[in-house]
Amino acid sequence: MQKPRKNLFVATGLAVLGISVVLLGYASFRLSETTHASPAPDLLSALPPGAPALVYVDLTAIRSSSFYQHRPDKGPIAMPNKDYAEFVRSTGFDFEKDLDRVVIASWPGLTGKDKKRTVAIADGRFDRSKIRDYAMQKGKVERQEGHDVFLFPANTQANPGGWNTVSFLDNQRIALVEGPSIAPLLDSRGADSGNDPARERAARVDGAAMFAISRMPPIPDKLPAGGIQSAQFLNLARSIQWITLAARPEGDNLRVSLEGECASPTDARQIQSTLEVLRMFGTAALEGPKARQSMDPGAYMVMETLLKSAEVTATAEHVRILMEITPEIFKLGGSRKTQ
């Protein structure tokens, strides 16, 4: 019975880390009061209101941070694909240098007939004439709602034979819309954005260099085979209404927070207790010699650092995982190469 129990501990530790990393793709993080906190990103005002998911990245703040400068690989980022490489050659735009800030709003399709909608607003340095010329070669240019709209083919699995649109809002700001029309960008313009749940939560993360906010999607009654089928666990998961991730460089470190907004304070405290127990099990499993021997050294050290440094708290309906990630994480992740 000893071996299965240790396997359970290891699996639990992996689950804690996995849940944290996945949820960090969503998360709400109330930053402590600081003198350098910036106002809520004005890019949000250019988006249609009502999106259940928002993602914001301030690349200028990230690139200038000490944490980013400590990364071991300072070479250029590899081109994602051939089409993007050709776009860079033709227009001179390189997101690694020319993109300053971007915010993305997404509306997932609720039924089979509804299509997912995505709108992005980006600030940076863009050569309008070169982008027009590239659109004339690879796509087309249309006049929509008083705007010059550049359409580019989007032959993806989710959108075969489709189009994506790019339009200039001013010389340094563009809008990107999934689909052949900029109507999703304009349809809600002038609508009341005061009662916008995602934007209300974005206002709580002033000063974050990155954040992702999402309404929790419905959880099915039965998870796929191999998933956790506990009714108590599923009920706790269903009590989470919103999940928000935020991160901000502070000195040499990166301050990261994941917050779940629950239906009640009782649910928040129960989730906090569950996470603490899982972390205890995961830490205990990592202390066993077999765990160290069976795991990749870099993965082992990263997991150990995260499990020991994470702080789990609950306040009212909110449960939060807070971590202070140091540049040592780069060394830990690359330890396999040196051993």
URRA-V370722 format. One record per backbone hydrogen bond with DSSP energy under -1.0 kcal/mol. CO is the residue of the C=O (numbers start at 1). NH is the residue of the N-H. If there is no record, write none. Layout:
co:CO nh:NH
co:CO nh:NH
This chain:
co:1 nh:5
co:2 nh:6
co:3 nh:7
co:4 nh:8
co:5 nh:9
co:6 nh:10
co:7 nh:11
co:8 nh:12
co:9 nh:13
co:10 nh:14
co:11 nh:15
co:12 nh:16
co:13 nh:17
co:14 nh:18
co:15 nh:19
co:16 nh:20
co:17 nh:21
co:18 nh:22
co:19 nh:23
co:20 nh:24
co:22 nh:25
co:23 nh:26
co:23 nh:27
co:27 nh:245
co:41 nh:44
co:42 nh:45
co:43 nh:46
co:44 nh:47
co:52 nh:215
co:53 nh:106
co:54 nh:213
co:55 nh:104
co:56 nh:211
co:57 nh:102
co:58 nh:62
co:59 nh:63
co:60 nh:64
co:62 nh:65
co:65 nh:69
co:66 nh:70
co:68 nh:71
co:81 nh:85
co:82 nh:86
co:83 nh:87
co:84 nh:88
co:85 nh:89
co:86 nh:90
co:87 nh:91
co:88 nh:92
co:94 nh:97
co:94 nh:98
co:95 nh:99
co:98 nh:125
co:100 nh:59
co:100 nh:60
co:101 nh:123
co:102 nh:57
co:103 nh:121
co:104 nh:55
co:105 nh:119
co:107 nh:117
co:117 nh:107
co:118 nh:178
co:119 nh:105
co:120 nh:176
co:121 nh:103
co:122 nh:174
co:123 nh:100
co:123 nh:101
co:127 nh:131
co:128 nh:132
co:129 nh:133
co:130 nh:134
co:131 nh:135
co:132 nh:136
co:133 nh:137
co:134 nh:138
co:135 nh:139
co:140 nh:151
co:142 nh:149
co:144 nh:147
co:147 nh:144
co:149 nh:142
co:150 nh:166
co:151 nh:140
co:152 nh:164
co:154 nh:156
co:154 nh:162
co:159 nh:162
co:162 nh:154
co:163 nh:179
co:164 nh:152
co:165 nh:177
co:166 nh:150
co:167 nh:175
co:170 nh:173
co:172 nh:124
co:173 nh:169
co:173 nh:170
co:174 nh:122
co:175 nh:167
co:176 nh:120
co:177 nh:165
co:182 nh:185
co:182 nh:186
co:183 nh:187
co:186 nh:189
co:188 nh:191
co:196 nh:200
co:197 nh:201
co:198 nh:202
co:199 nh:203
co:202 nh:205
co:205 nh:208
co:209 nh:58
co:210 nh:247
co:211 nh:56
co:212 nh:245
co:213 nh:54
co:214 nh:243
co:224 nh:227
co:230 nh:234
co:231 nh:235
co:232 nh:236
co:233 nh:237
co:234 nh:238
co:237 nh:240
co:239 nh:263
co:241 nh:216
co:242 nh:261
co:243 nh:214
co:244 nh:27
co:244 nh:28
co:244 nh:259
co:245 nh:212
co:246 nh:257
co:247 nh:209
co:247 nh:210
co:248 nh:255
co:250 nh:253
co:253 nh:250
co:254 nh:325
co:255 nh:248
co:256 nh:323
co:257 nh:246
co:258 nh:321
co:259 nh:244
co:260 nh:319
co:261 nh:241
co:261 nh:242
co:264 nh:268
co:265 nh:269
co:266 nh:270
co:267 nh:271
co:268 nh:272
co:269 nh:273
co:270 nh:274
co:271 nh:275
co:272 nh:276
co:273 nh:277
co:274 nh:278
co:275 nh:279
co:276 nh:280
co:277 nh:281
co:278 nh:282
co:279 nh:283
co:280 nh:284
co:281 nh:285
co:282 nh:286
co:283 nh:287
co:285 nh:288
co:288 nh:292
co:289 nh:293
co:290 nh:294
co:291 nh:295
co:296 nh:300
co:297 nh:301
co:298 nh:302
co:299 nh:303
co:300 nh:304
co:301 nh:305
co:302 nh:306
co:303 nh:307
co:304 nh:308
co:305 nh:309
co:306 nh:310
co:311 nh:322
co:313 nh:320
co:315 nh:318
co:317 nh:262
co:318 nh:315
co:319 nh:260
co:320 nh:313
co:321 nh:258
co:322 nh:311
co:323 nh:256
co:325 nh:254
co:326 nh:329
co:327 nh:330
co:328 nh:332
co:329 nh:333
co:330 nh:334
co:332 nh:335
